[in-house]
Each structure stands twice: as structure tokens, then as C-alpha cells.
Amino acid sequence: MNVYASPTGKPDSIEFRDFNRTSDILNDLVFLNTNRGYGFDLGFQYLINDKLTLSGSILDLGYINWKSNVNTLSGGGDYTLEGIDLNQPDSVNFIETLLDTLQDVYDVTVTNDPYSQLLTPKLYIGASYSPYKFIKLGFLSRSEYIAKTFRQQITGSATIYMSQFFGTTLSYTIADKMYDNLGLAFVFRTGPLQIYLMSDRIPLFWYSVKGDNIPYLPIYARNANFRMGLNLVFGANQKRKLMKDQPFLD
């Protein structure tokens, strides 16, 4: 997509490119651009005993230098809309007149100055406790500072290994001052093949709808997530003689 400006610096027209040309542009932006940056991840896992494990990590420590294809648009202006007089003969052309007025009022400036941007670091602190071989209780704290706002998420989970081929996890998350994030996951494993099904943001609170074909609707939920996939898991089990393989599910 190309945005063209008039001699006065105001947006004038928009041109959409064909898909093939867009693919070439994306390839150049990803592989041939000079917008370079660096990022580092640090983490640890400490096994206190056979039942209790502590872990932590800091992700996305770094920055990006934006140098190529940098376009910063800034503008300002004031306009007061006093309404539409339907009795005026030119009220039909009101929208067109309004757009012309806004273009004249709001002055848009385009600059190409390079700048640097920090990544958004994320701090994870977790712990897991296994009172029995077939049960694992988990705790995870996720913290990030983005757009001058501190965001905190806390998750508690319980995992049950029903057999060496099947496991399930139930989780509950408090995030963004919301308290209705329920998660559920299933993992099936046979040999090196692992298949998983996961969902979260399952609504906890519902209300009844009268006089409608839909009997219940969620009160607070706006979306729900569902994931499925498979992994190929290889590697020796050092405790093979003491404990059978368990599905990897945390």
C-alpha cells in the first residue's frame, strides 16, 4: 500500500499493490533491511528436591534500531462539528465537504528520522510441586512493563498424569484485572509423538437470556482461545527404571 501526499503535505490518495509485489517487499523488509537489533533471554531452573522445582526467566532484553523505511506521521488541529442542518440544500454533500474541511484543518507532517526502540522485557517466576508422581501443582507469575503500564498475570495450575499416554491440566489465571480466565488442556503421547489440545479464557460467569434461542451468554468474556498441535519428543529418560514416561504437560 502506498500513501501519496499533495504538494501541501496532506494525504491525497492511496494505492494498493498486487500480492506478488507485496511478497517481494515483505521479503526485502525481513531479510534485506538495515533495521537491526539485539535480544537476549536469560533463565534458570533449580531442582530443590524430587518434588519441588523453582524456575525463572527474563525475556526480550534488547532493542531495535529503525533506519530504513522509517515514516513518522504527525499532525494536529482543532475542529468543532456543530451538527447537520437537513433543511439546507447542500446537506447531501455534507460528508464530502466535511472531509475537505478536515484535510485543510489537520496539517500532517512526514519525517524519516531514524530512532531506537527498546523491546518489552518480560519476567517469569514459577514453581512446581509434585506431592505424588501423578500430580503436579504449578504457579507462574508473568510481569511486563509496556506503554508506561505495569501488567501482571498470575496463573495456578494442576496437572494429573492419568497414564504414561495421557495427561490433563486445569489452570486459572488472573490477568489485566480480570478474574474469569479458566484454562483446560489435554495431552496424548505415544512413542515420540505428542498431541495436545488446549483452551483458555473459558467463561466462568453466564447469564440467562429470556425469549431467545440462545439460553445462556457469557457475562464478561469477549474471546476464547483454542490450540491444537503435535510435537516430536526424543531423548533418553534417566529415570526410566524408576518411573515410566509421562506426557510433557505443564
C-alpha positions in Angstrom: 0.0 0.0 0.0 1.3 3.4 -1.0 0.1 6.7 0.6 0.6 9.8 -1.6 0.6 13.4 -0.4 -0.4 16.6 -2.1 2.2 19.4 -2.5 0.9 20.9 0.7 1.9 17.7 2.6 -1.6 16.4 3.2 -2.6 12.8 2.3 -4.1 12.8 -1.2 -4.6 9.2 -2.4 -3.9 5.5 -1.5 -2.6 2.9 -3.9 -2.8 -0.9 -3.2 -0.2 -3.1 -4.7 -0.7 -6.5 -6.1 0.0 -9.6 -4.0 3.2 -10.7 -5.8 4.7 -7.3 -5.5 3.8 -7.2 -1.8 5.5 -10.5 -1.3 8.7 -9.1 -2.7 8.5 -6.1 -0.5 8.0 -8.2 2.6 11.0 -10.4 1.7 13.1 -7.3 1.4 11.9 -5.9 4.7 12.5 -9.1 6.6 15.8 -10.3 5.1 17.5 -7.3 3.4 16.7 -4.3 5.6 19.0 -2.4 7.9 16.6 -2.3 10.9 18.8 -4.5 13.1 18.5 -5.2 16.7 19.6 -7.5 19.5 17.7 -9.5 22.0 18.7 -11.7 24.9 16.9 -14.3 27.1 18.1 -15.5 30.5 16.6 -18.3 32.5 17.2 -20.8 35.2 15.7 -23.9 36.7 16.6 -25.1 40.2 15.6 -28.6 41.4 15.3 -28.3 45.2 14.3 -31.9 45.6 12.3 -34.6 43.8 9.0 -32.8 44.5 9.8 -29.1 44.3 11.2 -27.1 41.4 11.8 -23.3 41.1 12.3 -21.5 37.8 12.6 -18.0 36.4 13.5 -16.2 33.2 13.8 -12.7 31.7 12.9 -12.5 28.1 13.3 -9.8 25.3 16.2 -7.8 26.8 17.3 -5.7 23.8 16.5 -3.1 21.3 15.9 -2.4 17.6 17.4 0.4 15.5 14.9 1.6 12.9 16.8 3.1 10.0 15.2 2.0 6.7 11.7 2.6 5.5 11.0 4.9 8.5 8.0 7.1 8.1 6.6 9.0 11.0 3.4 10.9 10.5 2.4 13.7 12.9 -0.4 16.2 12.8 -2.6 18.4 14.8 -5.5 20.8 14.6 -8.9 21.6 16.0 -12.4 21.3 14.5 -15.8 21.6 16.1 -18.7 19.8 14.5 -21.9 21.7 15.2 -24.3 19.2 13.5 -26.1 18.8 10.2 -28.9 21.1 9.1 -31.1 18.9 7.0 -33.1 21.8 5.7 -30.0 23.2 3.8 -29.8 22.2 0.1 -26.2 21.2 0.4 -26.7 18.8 3.3 -26.5 15.9 0.9 -22.8 16.8 0.2 -22.1 17.2 3.9 -19.7 14.3 4.1 -17.6 15.4 1.1 -17.5 18.9 2.5 -16.5 17.7 5.9 -13.6 15.6 4.5 -12.3 18.6 2.6 -12.5 20.7 5.7 -10.6 18.2 7.8 -7.9 18.0 5.2 -7.5 21.7 5.4 -7.6 21.9 9.2 -5.3 19.0 10.1 -1.7 19.5 9.0 0.1 16.2 8.5 3.9 16.2 8.6 6.0 13.2 7.4 9.6 12.7 8.8 12.2 10.0 8.1 14.4 10.3 11.1 15.9 7.1 12.5 15.2 6.1 16.0 15.8 3.2 18.5 13.2 1.3 20.4 13.6 -0.9 23.4 12.0 -4.3 23.4 9.4 -5.2 26.0 11.1 -7.2 28.7 9.1 -10.0 30.4 9.8 -11.5 33.8 8.6 -15.1 34.6 8.8 -16.7 38.0 7.4 -20.1 38.5 7.3 -23.1 40.8 6.0 -26.6 40.6 5.3 -29.1 43.3 4.5 -32.8 42.9 3.1 -34.3 46.1 2.6 -37.6 44.2 4.1 -38.9 41.0 0.9 -38.5 39.0 0.0 -35.0 40.3 1.8 -31.7 39.7 0.8 -28.3 41.1 2.1 -25.2 39.4 2.4 -21.5 39.9 3.5 -18.9 37.3 3.9 -15.1 37.6 4.3 -13.1 34.4 5.3 -9.4 34.6 5.9 -6.8 31.9 6.1 -3.1 31.5 4.6 -1.8 28.3 3.4 1.6 27.3 4.2 3.0 30.7 1.9 0.5 32.3 2.8 -2.4 34.5 0.9 -5.6 33.6 0.8 -8.6 35.9 -0.5 -12.1 35.3 -0.7 -14.9 37.9 -1.5 -18.5 36.9 -2.2 -21.5 39.1 -2.4 -25.0 37.6 -2.9 -28.6 38.5 -1.8 -31.4 36.2 -2.8 -35.1 36.5 -0.9 -37.8 34.7 -3.6 -40.5 34.3 -1.2 -42.8 32.5 2.0 -42.7 30.6 0.0 -41.9 27.5 -2.4 -39.3 28.7 -2.4 -36.2 30.9 -4.7 -33.2 31.6 -4.2 -29.8 33.1 -6.6 -27.3 34.7 -5.5 -23.7 35.1 -6.8 -20.4 36.4 -5.3 -17.0 35.5 -5.7 -13.6 36.9 -4.7 -11.0 34.3 -5.5 -7.4 33.4 -7.8 -7.1 36.5 -9.9 -9.9 35.1 -10.8 -13.0 37.2 -12.6 -15.3 34.8 -9.7 -16.9 32.8 -10.1 -20.7 33.1 -7.9 -23.0 31.0 -8.0 -26.7 30.2 -5.5 -28.9 28.3 -5.2 -32.5 27.2 -2.1 -34.3 26.0 -1.8 -37.6 24.4 1.6 -39.3 23.8 2.6 -42.5 22.0 6.3 -43.0 21.5 7.9 -39.8 20.3 4.5 -38.3 19.1 2.8 -35.9 21.4 -0.6 -34.4 20.5 -2.1 -31.6 22.6 -5.4 -29.7 22.8 -5.5 -26.5 24.8 -8.1 -23.8 25.5 -8.2 -20.8 27.9 -10.3 -17.8 28.6 -13.2 -20.2 29.1 -16.1 -18.1 30.5 -16.9 -18.7 34.2 -19.9 -16.4 34.5 -23.0 -16.7 32.4 -26.4 -15.1 32.4 -29.8 -16.4 31.2 -31.3 -14.9 28.1 -35.1 -14.9 28.1 -37.1 -15.1 24.9 -34.2 -16.0 22.7 -32.9 -19.2 21.0 -29.6 -18.8 22.9 -30.3 -19.8 26.6 -27.1 -18.5 28.1 -24.4 -15.9 27.2 -21.1 -15.2 28.9 -21.1 -12.0 31.0 -17.5 -10.7 30.7 -15.8 -12.9 28.1 -15.0 -11.3 24.7 -13.0 -14.1 23.2 -11.8 -17.6 23.8 -8.6 -19.3 22.6 -8.2 -22.9 21.3 -5.0 -24.5 20.2 -4.1 -27.9 18.9 -0.8 -29.3 17.6 1.8 -32.0 17.8 5.4 -32.4 18.9 8.1 -34.9 18.2 9.7 -35.7 21.6 13.1 -37.5 21.6 15.6 -38.2 24.3 16.6 -40.7 27.0 14.8 -40.8 30.3 17.4 -41.1 33.1 14.8 -42.4 35.5 13.3 -45.0 33.1 13.9 -47.8 35.5 12.2 -45.9 38.4 9.3 -44.2 36.6 7.6 -44.6 33.3 7.4 -41.8 30.7 4.8 -39.2 31.4 3.3 -36.8 28.9 5.0 -33.4 28.9 2.3 -31.1 30.2 2.9 -28.0 32.4 
